[in-house]
Amino acid sequence: MSTRKIKKLVIALLEAENDLSRLEQELSGFAAKELINALFSAICQSDEKLRWHAVSAMGWTVARLAEKEIKEARIIIRRLLWSLNEESGGIGWGAPEAIAEILCYHEGLAEEYVHMLLSYMRPDGEEAHQDGNFLEHEILQRGLLWAAGRLAQCRRELALAQGMADDLPQYLSSPDATVRGLSARAVGLLGSCPCQERLHELTADNATLRLYENGRISTVTVAELAAQALERLQA
């Protein structure tokens, strides 16, 4: 089957299927490398369902590849990381989210690359592993903060050990509602942050954002996510 035909079939499945478990089963019939090539184009699409389902699929597909060809899986992650750098000439849409999904599905890759993903929340300077690679573009920050929340869900101890609790408070005052909301959500999921006063302030913030969680996309408010974060911190 040609690369073009595979891409067309994959895109159709991502658009049509609503259940992630069924989607994973249907996509498992494709070779991992062929599927990943199609997913790279899908994670940067404007259609929400297509993009987010591609992000989820990238996670389990690269993890599947890593079980047989770990070096190839590392190349995929490095390609995604590279797309976030100005030198790449790309934009990096969908890259932080896809990386987070991959790290959720593969513990070994998480241990190798969590610190690199977190570096995009940090300014240049002295760090344990490398200088920071702070992302200034608010649209990319949205993806990065969603990724932070995903890591807090699936790799909480590792994220805490790498200092993510100190990276999040700066985003709670972002002019972008999605960044504010997703950072509040990440704080709550991580369960650690010296920022409860700011979260209390955000419970009056009724700006809306779109949230992808458990395969579904919904509209929520910053206030709702801040209140949930406070509940988790106080539990």
SULSUL-V176259 format. One record per pair of residues at least 24 apart in sequence whose ideal C-beta (glycine too) atoms are under 6 Angstrom apart, sorted by the first residue. I is the first residue (numbers start at 0). J is the second residue. If there is no record, write none. Layout:
BEGIN
I & J
I & J
END
This chain:
BEGIN
5 & 33
5 & 37
6 & 37
9 & 37
13 & 41
13 & 49
13 & 52
13 & 53
14 & 49
19 & 55
19 & 214
23 & 59
26 & 56
31 & 60
31 & 63
31 & 64
34 & 60
35 & 60
42 & 93
42 & 97
43 & 92
43 & 93
47 & 216
51 & 211
54 & 96
54 & 97
54 & 100
57 & 97
57 & 100
58 & 100
58 & 101
58 & 103
58 & 104
59 & 104
61 & 101
62 & 104
62 & 105
65 & 105
76 & 112
91 & 139
95 & 142
95 & 143
95 & 146
96 & 142
96 & 145
96 & 146
99 & 146
99 & 149
99 & 150
103 & 153
109 & 154
113 & 157
113 & 161
114 & 161
117 & 161
117 & 163
119 & 143
120 & 166
137 & 175
140 & 178
141 & 177
141 & 178
144 & 170
144 & 178
144 & 181
144 & 182
144 & 185
145 & 181
147 & 185
148 & 184
148 & 185
148 & 188
151 & 185
151 & 188
151 & 189
152 & 188
164 & 189
164 & 191
164 & 192
167 & 192
168 & 194
171 & 197
176 & 206
176 & 208
176 & 221
177 & 208
179 & 221
180 & 208
180 & 221
180 & 224
183 & 224
183 & 225
183 & 228
184 & 224
186 & 228
187 & 227
187 & 228
187 & 231
190 & 231
198 & 225
198 & 228
198 & 229
201 & 225
202 & 226
END
